Structure formats: C-alpha cells, structure tokens
Amino acid sequence: MTAINLLDQAKQGDTQAIVSLMNKALEPKGITVQISIKDDSLTITAEAK
C-alpha cells in the first residue's frame, strides 16, 4: 500500500490506515498506538516503554 493511498484511506475513516500512519510516525519514539471504536466513539490508546 502506498503512503498516498494509506493517507486517503485514513481521511475516509479507515481505522487500520489511521493506526498504520500513527504507528509509523510514533514508532521511532518508542510509542505504539491502538484504536478501538465503540458506538460513535473513537478511542486512541498510545503506549510507551
């Protein structure tokens, strides 16, 4: 998947694309991200060692 395609998918609300982009940006800092959706709520959890 190309970065442009991934960005377009994230803009459309694809949670996997959002997670991929956030993890790619934050991984060098030792941070990982998880996303969950429940009802109309998006929860983003970031973890660092």
C-alpha positions as semicolon CSV with decimal commas, in nm:
position;residue;x (nm);y (nm);z (nm)
1;M;0,000;0,000;0,000
2;T;0,141;0,339;-0,092
3;A;0,163;0,625;0,155
4;I;-0,077;0,836;-0,053
5;N;-0,329;0,554;-0,071
6;L;-0,294;0,498;0,305
7;L;-0,348;0,868;0,371
8;D;-0,660;0,872;0,152
9;Q;-0,798;0,572;0,339
10;A;-0,726;0,736;0,673
11;K;-0,908;1,052;0,560
12;Q;-1,208;0,833;0,479
13;G;-1,208;0,693;0,835
14;D;-1,032;0,360;0,781
15;T;-0,910;0,278;1,132
16;Q;-0,639;0,039;1,012
17;A;-0,497;0,314;0,792
18;I;-0,507;0,560;1,083
19;V;-0,325;0,313;1,310
20;S;-0,063;0,244;1,044
21;L;0,011;0,612;0,989
22;M;0,022;0,695;1,359
23;N;0,245;0,397;1,440
24;K;0,478;0,482;1,153
25;A;0,516;0,836;1,287
26;L;0,548;0,744;1,655
27;E;0,742;0,416;1,641
28;P;1,086;0,587;1,629
29;K;0,997;0,745;1,965
30;G;0,904;0,406;2,116
31;I;0,530;0,473;2,111
32;T;0,269;0,231;1,975
33;V;-0,092;0,316;1,907
34;Q;-0,412;0,113;1,922
35;I;-0,755;0,227;1,809
36;S;-1,096;0,098;1,905
37;I;-1,444;0,205;1,803
38;K;-1,749;0,164;2,024
39;D;-2,079;0,312;1,916
40;D;-1,989;0,657;1,778
41;S;-1,671;0,693;1,981
42;L;-1,313;0,650;1,858
43;T;-1,062;0,572;2,131
44;I;-0,691;0,606;2,062
45;T;-0,453;0,449;2,313
46;A;-0,082;0,525;2,298
47;E;0,174;0,319;2,489
48;A;0,540;0,384;2,553
49;K;0,801;0,184;2,743
